[in-house]
Each structure stands twice: as C-alpha cells, then as structure tokens.
Amino acid sequence: MSGAAAVPSARGVALVSQRLDNLHGSKGGCGGISGYYLKLLFASGFGWAMDSMDTFLFTYCLKPIKDEFQNDYNRTFSPHELGILGSSVFAGSFVGAFLFGCLADQFGRRPVFLWTMVVFLAGMVMCGLADSYGMLLTFR
C-alpha cells in the first residue's frame, strides 16, 4: 500500500447518491419514508417491546411462581434463589449476544435471528413445564 487515500470516481459518487435517494421511495409511506421501512420500524419496535415485556413481567411473576412451586411441589425458594432466577435473563442475554453474534457474522443476521426466536420460544415453553428450580433456571 502506498498510503495514499483512494479518491472516489464521479460515477461512484453518483451511484451512491442515487442509491441513497432511492431509499425514500415514492410509493406511499409517511414523511418520505417508504412503507417497507415503516413496516420494518414497526416490527423492530414490536420485537423490542415483547423482549422487554418478557424481561420485566418475569420479575412480577416470581411471587406466583414461588407460591406455585410451594403448593404443587412442596419446594420453597430462598430470596437468593429468586434473585438468581430474576437476573438469569441478563446472564442469558450476555452469553447469547456473543454466541449468536458470532453465528450471525458467519451465517447472516436473518437466519440466526430466526433461530434465536425458536430458541427463545422453546425456552419459554419449557419454563412453563419446569418442575424444579434447576429446570426453571436452565430454561429461563
């Protein structure tokens, strides 16, 4: 390498400008934003809301979960165990970000995102079927 910066050609700059101009699209939408991007924004926002709801609703469900395990399985949870159970979602997010981030770099975001949804759904179903603290913590 000579160390000199590459100078973009006029044709290259024009193509980039044209591509950026086409992002807005003229087919409906709102404020110059195409319907596709509005759908993408809505879907992303909905996914974020569902993830946040899962994270925070589980905290409010700890008392009923504790009562259910005490009534059905004669098992009481200590405050320490409930704290670990409540914060396990953050540990899972930390590990999952590294794992699925590396997989997304290799296989692409879309297929890996779909697999994360499958894993998440399976974990939630298995949480409902858990009959011990260890199972609940693992699937959470």
MDAnalysis code that builds the backbone (N, CA, C; Angstrom):
import MDAnalysis as mda
import numpy as np

u = mda.Universe.empty(420, n_residues=140, atom_resindex=np.repeat(np.arange(140), 3), trajectory=True)
u.add_TopologyAttr("name", ["N", "CA", "C"] * 140)
u.add_TopologyAttr("resid", np.arange(1, 141))
u.add_TopologyAttr("resname", ["MET", "SER", "GLY", "ALA", "ALA", "ALA", "VAL", "PRO", "SER", "ALA", "ARG", "GLY", "VAL", "ALA", "LEU", "VAL", "SER", "GLN", "ARG", "LEU", "ASP", "ASN", "LEU", "HIS", "GLY", "SER", "LYS", "GLY", "GLY", "CYS", "GLY", "GLY", "ILE", "SER", "GLY", "TYR", "TYR", "LEU", "LYS", "LEU", "LEU", "PHE", "ALA", "SER", "GLY", "PHE", "GLY", "TRP", "ALA", "MET", "ASP", "SER", "MET", "ASP", "THR", "PHE", "LEU", "PHE", "THR", "TYR", "CYS", "LEU", "LYS", "PRO", "ILE", "LYS", "ASP", "GLU", "PHE", "GLN", "ASN", "ASP", "TYR", "ASN", "ARG", "THR", "PHE", "SER", "PRO", "HIS", "GLU", "LEU", "GLY", "ILE", "LEU", "GLY", "SER", "SER", "VAL", "PHE", "ALA", "GLY", "SER", "PHE", "VAL", "GLY", "ALA", "PHE", "LEU", "PHE", "GLY", "CYS", "LEU", "ALA", "ASP", "GLN", "PHE", "GLY", "ARG", "ARG", "PRO", "VAL", "PHE", "LEU", "TRP", "THR", "MET", "VAL", "VAL", "PHE", "LEU", "ALA", "GLY", "MET", "VAL", "MET", "CYS", "GLY", "LEU", "ALA", "ASP", "SER", "TYR", "GLY", "MET", "LEU", "LEU", "THR", "PHE", "ARG"])
u.atoms.positions = np.array([
    [0.836, -1.189, 0.000],
    [0.000, 0.000, 0.000],
    [0.873, 1.241, 0.000],
    [0.480, 2.209, -0.741],
    [1.265, 3.430, -0.850],
    [0.921, 4.426, 0.243],
    [-0.178, 4.213, 0.953],
    [-0.567, 5.138, 1.998],
    [-1.458, 6.258, 1.494],
    [-1.642, 6.366, 0.185],
    [-2.497, 7.406, -0.375],
    [-3.950, 6.952, -0.305],
    [-4.825, 7.865, 0.046],
    [-6.248, 7.554, 0.126],
    [-6.828, 7.444, -1.276],
    [-7.745, 6.499, -1.445],
    [-8.401, 6.332, -2.736],
    [-9.394, 7.466, -2.941],
    [-9.390, 8.027, -4.119],
    [-10.307, 9.101, -4.463],
    [-11.469, 8.488, -5.229],
    [-12.706, 8.671, -4.731],
    [-13.841, 8.073, -5.427],
    [-14.077, 8.743, -6.776],
    [-14.503, 7.944, -7.732],
    [-14.793, 8.483, -9.056],
    [-16.127, 9.213, -9.020],
    [-16.320, 10.078, -9.996],
    [-17.573, 10.824, -10.091],
    [-18.740, 9.867, -10.306],
    [-18.513, 8.804, -11.073],
    [-19.571, 7.813, -11.333],
    [-19.937, 7.086, -10.041],
    [-18.926, 6.740, -9.237],
    [-19.174, 6.057, -7.966],
    [-19.970, 6.925, -7.005],
    [-19.615, 8.206, -6.935],
    [-20.333, 9.135, -6.065],
    [-21.774, 9.281, -6.537],
    [-21.974, 9.364, -7.848],
    [-23.326, 9.493, -8.393],
    [-24.163, 8.256, -8.075],
    [-23.559, 7.070, -8.166],
    [-24.289, 5.838, -7.854],
    [-24.694, 5.781, -6.384],
    [-23.794, 6.186, -5.510],
    [-24.110, 6.198, -4.081],
    [-25.218, 7.204, -3.803],
    [-25.134, 8.384, -4.404],
    [-26.168, 9.401, -4.211],
    [-27.518, 8.912, -4.712],
    [-27.513, 8.272, -5.881],
    [-28.759, 7.747, -6.439],
    [-29.345, 6.675, -5.522],
    [-28.500, 5.820, -5.014],
    [-28.954, 4.741, -4.133],
    [-29.562, 5.310, -2.845],
    [-28.922, 6.332, -2.288],
    [-29.452, 6.968, -1.085],
    [-30.778, 7.660, -1.365],
    [-30.893, 8.295, -2.529],
    [-32.148, 8.945, -2.892],
    [-33.271, 7.932, -3.055],
    [-32.953, 6.744, -3.547],
    [-33.970, 5.714, -3.763],
    [-34.430, 5.054, -2.468],
    [-33.717, 5.252, -1.382],
    [-34.125, 4.653, -0.115],
    [-35.480, 5.169, 0.338],
    [-35.750, 6.423, 0.051],
    [-37.007, 7.002, 0.494],
    [-38.193, 6.399, -0.237],
    [-38.051, 6.181, -1.495],
    [-39.144, 5.618, -2.283],
    [-40.292, 6.608, -2.394],
    [-41.061, 6.455, -3.413],
    [-42.194, 7.357, -3.605],
    [-43.513, 6.612, -3.520],
    [-43.471, 5.360, -3.064],
    [-44.689, 4.557, -3.008],
    [-45.288, 4.635, -1.610],
    [-46.106, 5.622, -1.363],
    [-46.760, 5.739, -0.072],
    [-45.783, 6.094, 1.022],
    [-46.116, 5.638, 2.213],
    [-45.239, 5.900, 3.335],
    [-45.623, 7.182, 4.039],
    [-44.730, 7.640, 4.857],
    [-45.006, 8.810, 5.677],
    [-43.749, 9.658, 5.744],
    [-43.851, 10.908, 5.421],
    [-42.712, 11.804, 5.518],
    [-41.560, 11.430, 4.612],
    [-41.843, 10.840, 3.459],
    [-40.790, 10.457, 2.537],
    [-40.168, 9.111, 2.841],
    [-40.688, 8.406, 3.850],
    [-40.170, 7.078, 4.193],
    [-41.108, 6.046, 3.587],
    [-40.537, 5.064, 2.910],
    [-41.367, 4.076, 2.221],
    [-42.085, 3.167, 3.212],
    [-43.122, 2.519, 2.728],
    [-43.894, 1.592, 3.545],
    [-43.059, 0.452, 4.088],
    [-42.076, 0.018, 3.312],
    [-41.201, -1.073, 3.760],
    [-40.477, -0.689, 5.044],
    [-39.943, 0.530, 5.082],
    [-39.201, 0.962, 6.260],
    [-40.129, 1.203, 7.442],
    [-41.356, 1.621, 7.179],
    [-42.319, 1.763, 8.269],
    [-42.669, 0.399, 8.860],
    [-42.846, -0.613, 7.994],
    [-43.103, -1.972, 8.481],
    [-41.913, -2.492, 9.273],
    [-40.718, -2.222, 8.777],
    [-39.503, -2.649, 9.464],
    [-39.391, -1.975, 10.831],
    [-39.707, -0.701, 10.892],
    [-39.683, 0.030, 12.155],
    [-40.706, -0.549, 13.129],
    [-41.914, -0.825, 12.647],
    [-42.956, -1.388, 13.497],
    [-42.559, -2.774, 14.005],
    [-42.048, -3.616, 13.118],
    [-41.653, -4.970, 13.517],
    [-40.516, -4.935, 14.532],
    [-39.552, -4.064, 14.328],
    [-38.438, -3.943, 15.276],
    [-38.932, -3.442, 16.625],
    [-39.782, -2.458, 16.603],
    [-40.341, -1.930, 17.850],
    [-41.178, -2.954, 18.584],
    [-41.952, -3.727, 17.836],
    [-42.776, -4.768, 18.446],
    [-41.892, -5.848, 19.071],
    [-40.838, -6.245, 18.368],
    [-39.912, -7.245, 18.914],
    [-39.232, -6.753, 20.174],
    [-38.812, -5.496, 20.173],
    [-38.184, -4.920, 21.354],
    [-39.176, -4.884, 22.515],
    [-40.428, -4.509, 22.234],
    [-41.441, -4.445, 23.289],
    [-41.707, -5.826, 23.884],
    [-41.772, -6.850, 23.049],
    [-42.007, -8.211, 23.556],
    [-40.832, -8.691, 24.407],
    [-39.626, -8.391, 23.981],
    [-38.445, -8.781, 24.748],
    [-38.425, -8.062, 26.093],
    [-38.716, -6.776, 26.090],
    [-38.752, -6.012, 27.336],
    [-39.863, -6.502, 28.247],
    [-41.008, -6.808, 27.658],
    [-42.125, -7.306, 28.451],
    [-41.748, -8.618, 29.126],
    [-41.096, -9.510, 28.393],
    [-40.672, -10.780, 28.974],
    [-39.703, -10.545, 30.124],
    [-38.772, -9.648, 29.930],
    [-37.763, -9.374, 30.957],
    [-38.404, -8.843, 32.235],
    [-39.299, -7.884, 32.104],
    [-39.837, -7.233, 33.287],
    [-41.049, -7.947, 33.872],
    [-41.854, -8.601, 33.059],
    [-43.000, -9.333, 33.601],
    [-42.565, -10.512, 34.452],
    [-41.458, -11.136, 34.090],
    [-40.992, -12.283, 34.861],
    [-40.702, -11.878, 36.300],
    [-40.216, -10.660, 36.505],
    [-39.946, -10.172, 37.854],
    [-41.228, -10.134, 38.674],
    [-42.312, -9.687, 38.069],
    [-43.584, -9.625, 38.780],
    [-44.197, -11.012, 38.977],
    [-43.794, -11.954, 38.177],
    [-44.327, -13.321, 38.278],
    [-43.565, -14.187, 39.277],
    [-42.489, -13.682, 39.851],
    [-41.700, -14.503, 40.773],
    [-42.509, -14.944, 41.994],
    [-43.328, -14.070, 42.544],
    [-44.139, -14.442, 43.717],
    [-45.132, -15.543, 43.370],
    [-45.928, -15.422, 42.303],
    [-46.825, -16.530, 41.948],
    [-46.076, -17.821, 41.604],
    [-44.902, -17.707, 40.983],
    [-44.110, -18.903, 40.675],
    [-43.662, -19.564, 41.973],
    [-43.200, -18.752, 42.915],
    [-42.773, -19.267, 44.223],
    [-43.934, -19.980, 44.911],
    [-45.112, -19.356, 44.905],
    [-46.290, -19.965, 45.537],
    [-46.685, -21.259, 44.839],
    [-46.621, -21.275, 43.522],
    [-46.986, -22.469, 42.753],
    [-46.054, -23.635, 43.071],
    [-44.773, -23.372, 43.131],
    [-43.820, -24.434, 43.462],
    [-44.010, -24.916, 44.898],
    [-44.378, -24.005, 45.793],
    [-44.585, -24.396, 47.182],
    [-45.835, -25.264, 47.311],
    [-46.890, -24.917, 46.601],
    [-48.145, -25.674, 46.683],
    [-48.064, -27.006, 45.957],
    [-47.511, -27.014, 44.747],
    [-47.523, -28.227, 43.929],
    [-46.365, -29.172, 44.218],
    [-45.200, -28.629, 44.518],
    [-44.005, -29.469, 44.656],
    [-43.407, -29.427, 46.061],
    [-44.072, -28.709, 46.978],
    [-43.600, -28.562, 48.351],
    [-42.143, -28.077, 48.369],
    [-41.843, -27.124, 47.520],
    [-40.484, -26.592, 47.375],
    [-40.524, -25.092, 47.592],
    [-39.764, -24.603, 48.541],
    [-39.699, -23.165, 48.772],
    [-38.386, -22.629, 48.215],
    [-38.447, -21.439, 47.666],
    [-37.269, -20.774, 47.123],
    [-36.771, -19.745, 48.125],
    [-35.470, -19.675, 48.284],
    [-34.883, -18.636, 49.137],
    [-34.861, -17.322, 48.356],
    [-34.747, -16.197, 49.070],
    [-34.631, -14.917, 48.355],
    [-33.429, -14.899, 47.399],
    [-32.357, -15.576, 47.785],
    [-31.172, -15.665, 46.926],
    [-31.510, -16.386, 45.617],
    [-32.229, -17.502, 45.711],
    [-32.612, -18.258, 44.510],
    [-33.544, -17.447, 43.620],
    [-34.469, -16.714, 44.240],
    [-35.377, -15.879, 43.451],
    [-34.608, -14.763, 42.741],
    [-33.606, -14.205, 43.409],
    [-32.782, -13.167, 42.785],
    [-32.013, -13.698, 41.589],
    [-31.453, -14.892, 41.744],
    [-30.723, -15.502, 40.629],
    [-31.679, -15.799, 39.479],
    [-32.851, -16.302, 39.807],
    [-33.843, -16.608, 38.778],
    [-34.272, -15.339, 38.039],
    [-34.484, -14.260, 38.785],
    [-34.895, -13.000, 38.171],
    [-33.824, -12.368, 37.300],
    [-32.570, -12.544, 37.674],
    [-31.489, -11.921, 36.899],
    [-30.892, -12.854, 35.854],
    [-31.381, -14.072, 35.785],
    [-30.833, -15.031, 34.815],
    [-31.022, -14.575, 33.373],
    [-32.051, -13.785, 33.121],
    [-32.289, -13.306, 31.760],
    [-31.133, -12.425, 31.285],
    [-30.527, -11.692, 32.199],
    [-29.411, -10.825, 31.810],
    [-28.154, -11.640, 31.527],
    [-27.950, -12.690, 32.292],
    [-26.814, -13.581, 32.019],
    [-27.008, -14.261, 30.664],
    [-28.246, -14.687, 30.386],
    [-28.542, -15.301, 29.092],
    [-28.356, -14.331, 27.938],
    [-28.729, -13.086, 28.145],
    [-28.538, -12.073, 27.103],
    [-27.059, -11.829, 26.846],
    [-26.270, -11.819, 27.898],
    [-24.829, -11.597, 27.774],
    [-24.179, -12.721, 26.973],
    [-24.473, -13.959, 27.351],
    [-23.893, -15.113, 26.657],
    [-24.442, -15.209, 25.234],
    [-25.756, -15.009, 25.085],
    [-26.390, -15.106, 23.773],
    [-25.890, -14.065, 22.788],
    [-25.570, -12.869, 23.284],
    [-25.062, -11.823, 22.391],
    [-23.751, -12.248, 21.750],
    [-22.876, -12.840, 22.536],
    [-21.601, -13.306, 21.978],
    [-21.812, -14.492, 21.045],
    [-22.565, -15.475, 21.506],
    [-22.761, -16.695, 20.726],
    [-23.475, -16.412, 19.409],
    [-24.647, -15.795, 19.496],
    [-25.431, -15.563, 18.288],
    [-24.839, -14.446, 17.435],
    [-24.087, -13.530, 18.038],
    [-23.385, -12.515, 17.257],
    [-22.337, -13.133, 16.350],
    [-21.577, -14.080, 16.902],
    [-20.567, -14.777, 16.090],
    [-21.231, -15.602, 14.992],
    [-22.339, -16.263, 15.335],
    [-23.055, -17.048, 14.327],
    [-23.641, -16.148, 13.239],
    [-24.123, -14.963, 13.622],
    [-24.677, -14.032, 12.637],
    [-23.597, -13.530, 11.691],
    [-22.391, -13.343, 12.201],
    [-21.282, -12.939, 11.330],
    [-20.978, -14.015, 10.300],
    [-21.162, -15.263, 10.694],
    [-20.823, -16.372, 9.801],
    [-21.963, -16.730, 8.848],
    [-23.204, -16.756, 9.350],
    [-24.329, -17.248, 8.548],
    [-25.301, -16.159, 8.107],
    [-25.158, -14.955, 8.602],
    [-26.069, -13.871, 8.257],
    [-27.041, -13.598, 9.394],
    [-27.534, -12.373, 9.433],
    [-28.404, -11.970, 10.541],
    [-29.767, -12.628, 10.503],
    [-30.360, -12.689, 9.332],
    [-31.735, -13.183, 9.254],
    [-31.888, -14.621, 9.738],
    [-31.129, -15.592, 9.218],
    [-31.325, -16.965, 9.702],
    [-30.991, -17.119, 11.187],
    [-29.978, -16.416, 11.643],
    [-29.615, -16.531, 13.060],
    [-30.681, -15.882, 13.933],
    [-31.236, -14.760, 13.495],
    [-32.314, -14.126, 14.259],
    [-33.518, -15.056, 14.362],
    [-33.855, -15.721, 13.260],
    [-34.974, -16.663, 13.303],
    [-34.690, -17.803, 14.274],
    [-33.447, -18.287, 14.300],
    [-33.092, -19.347, 15.243],
    [-33.135, -18.852, 16.682],
    [-32.772, -17.602, 16.920],
    [-32.865, -17.088, 18.290],
    [-34.315, -17.042, 18.741],
    [-35.221, -16.744, 17.823],
    [-36.640, -16.748, 18.180],
    [-37.123, -18.157, 18.514],
    [-36.645, -19.150, 17.764],
    [-37.016, -20.547, 18.034],
    [-36.480, -20.974, 19.401],
    [-35.223, -20.636, 19.682],
    [-34.624, -20.984, 20.978],
    [-35.376, -20.289, 22.106],
    [-35.706, -19.015, 21.925],
    [-36.446, -18.252, 22.928],
    [-37.816, -18.874, 23.184],
    [-38.538, -19.201, 22.119],
    [-39.862, -19.800, 22.255],
    [-39.787, -21.152, 22.953],
    [-38.824, -21.974, 22.561],
    [-38.662, -23.284, 23.198],
    [-38.342, -23.121, 24.681],
    [-37.495, -22.169, 25.019],
    [-37.163, -21.921, 26.422],
    [-38.368, -21.476, 27.223],
    [-39.200, -20.630, 26.646],
    [-40.394, -20.168, 27.355],
    [-41.392, -21.302, 27.566],
    [-41.565, -22.142, 26.560],
    [-42.466, -23.297, 26.706],
    [-41.941, -24.227, 27.792],
    [-40.643, -24.477, 27.777],
    [-40.057, -25.370, 28.776],
    [-40.101, -24.762, 30.174],
    [-40.053, -23.442, 30.293],
    [-40.220, -22.802, 31.605],
    [-41.590, -23.137, 32.180],
    [-42.593, -23.141, 31.322],
    [-43.939, -23.484, 31.774],
    [-44.070, -24.932, 32.199],
    [-43.220, -25.799, 31.682],
    [-43.272, -27.223, 32.019],
    [-42.283, -27.612, 33.115],
    [-41.477, -26.663, 33.575],
    [-40.443, -26.965, 34.570],
    [-41.072, -27.383, 35.895],
    [-40.474, -28.408, 36.521],
    [-40.974, -28.854, 37.822],
    [-39.901, -28.784, 38.906],
    [-38.803, -28.094, 38.623],
    [-37.768, -27.900, 39.633],
    [-37.086, -26.557, 39.397],
    [-36.410, -26.095, 40.432],
    [-35.685, -24.833, 40.324],
    [-34.607, -24.914, 39.247],
    [-33.885, -26.008, 39.204],
    [-32.819, -26.179, 38.216],
    [-33.342, -26.128, 36.793],
    [-34.475, -26.795, 36.552],
    [-35.063, -26.764, 35.204],
    [-35.505, -25.351, 34.849],
    [-36.155, -24.684, 35.794],
    [-36.642, -23.329, 35.541],
    [-35.479, -22.384, 35.252],
    [-34.410, -22.498, 36.020],
    [-33.241, -21.648, 35.811],
    [-32.577, -21.944, 34.467],
    [-32.478, -23.207, 34.117],
    [-31.854, -23.596, 32.848],
    [-32.647, -23.073, 31.658],
    [-33.950, -23.237, 31.679],
    [-34.771, -22.831, 30.539],
    [-34.995, -21.330, 30.502],
    [-34.856, -20.674, 31.613],
    [-35.004, -19.226, 31.662],
    [-33.829, -18.587, 30.954],
])
